[in-house]
Amino acid sequence: MDITPAIPEGRQVIQSYGDNLFRISGTVWQQPVLVMPFRTVPWLATDVASMTFETFEPILTASPAVEVLLIGCGPRMALVSPSVRAALKERGVVTDLMDTGAACRTYNVLMAEDRRVAVALIPVP
């Protein structure tokens, strides 16, 4: 029995992560990235301390609008500045912080369910 979720054509699927890189829909990224269902872009944040409201600009201007933002903080979950989380919430974006591996897996599930989700990912060694 095949239990792989049916992924609509053209969606960004995180295929693997680790060794300081990501493989997303066949493309290798060796840097932090923002992944949305229809595109992946480089991300300016390199760690939790460098995450500012401005670094999430591509998420805030995405169409359709993102409702859930998963943040993969690297090898361990960390806390983003309360002011950054509050600013994102004011724009209608709910954030959930976790380690990068969990963020990758959760994004794939929510994206397959056709949710308006994005993930911000810091690479793990």
N, C-alpha and C positions, 0 to 999 in steps of 0.2 A: 504494500500500500504506500503510495506516494503521499507524504505529509508536508511537502514543500508548499508554502503558500504561493498562490498564483499572483505573480507580480505583473501589473500592466506594463506594456511596452513603453520604453522611454524613461522609466523611473530610475532614479539613482539608488543603487543597492550597494551596501557596504559588504564586500565579499571577504575581506580580511583586514587585520590590523596587527601591528607589532613591528619590531625592528625599526622603529622610528618612521614607519610609513603606513599608508592605507591603500588598499585596492578597492576602488569604487567604480562599479560598472565597467570594469576592464582597464581603467586608468589608474596608474600608480601616482600617489601624492606623497612627497617626502617633506611635509610641512603641516602645520595646523590647518584645518579646513572647516568650512561651513557647508553642510550638506542639506539640501532641500529636495523634495521629491523630483524636481525637474532640472536641477543644476547643482554643481559643486563649485565652490570658489575658495581661493586661498584666504586664510584668516590671519589678521594682524596680531592677535593675542598669541603669546608663546607659553604662558603659564597663567595661573589664576590671578596673580598680582597684576598682570597686564591687561586683564579684562575690564574694559570700560564700556559705558553705554555706547560710545561711538564705534567700538569694534564690532558691535552687533548690527550696524547699519544695513548690510545686505539682508538680514533677517527681517528687519523692520520695514523694508521697502519691497519685500517679496510679494508676488501676486500669483496665486491667491495668498491672502494674509496668513501668516503662521499663527497658530493658536497655542501650540506646545513647543517649547524649546528645551531640548535635552542638552546638558553640558557635560561632556566627557573631560574630566579634570586631569587626566593622566593616569598613572598607576593607582592612585587612591582618590576617593572623593574628597573634595575640599569645599570651602565656602566662598562664594563670590560676595563682594561687597553688598551690604544690605541696600545701599543707595542705588546700585546697578539693578538689583532684583526689583526694587520698588519702581524704578523708571520703566523697566520692561513691563511690569504688571500694569502700570498706568497706560501703556500702549496696547493692552489686551493680550499680552504674551505671558503664559504661565511657564515658569522655569522649573526644571528638575535636575539637580546635580547628582552625579555619580561618577564612578571610575570610567575610563574610556571604553573598556570592553563591554561593560553593561550598557553604556550609552549606544554603542554600535548595534548591539542585539535588540535593544528596546526600539531604536529608530526603525530598524527593518520590520519589526512586527507592526508598529503603528502605521508606517508608510504602506505596508501591504493591506492594512485595514482601511486605507484611503483617508487617513486622518491628516489634518493640516499641521504637520510636524516638521521640525528641522532639528539638526544636531550640530553643535559646535564641538570640535574634537581637537584635543591636544594629543600628539603622538605618545606612545609608550615604547620604551626600549625593548 
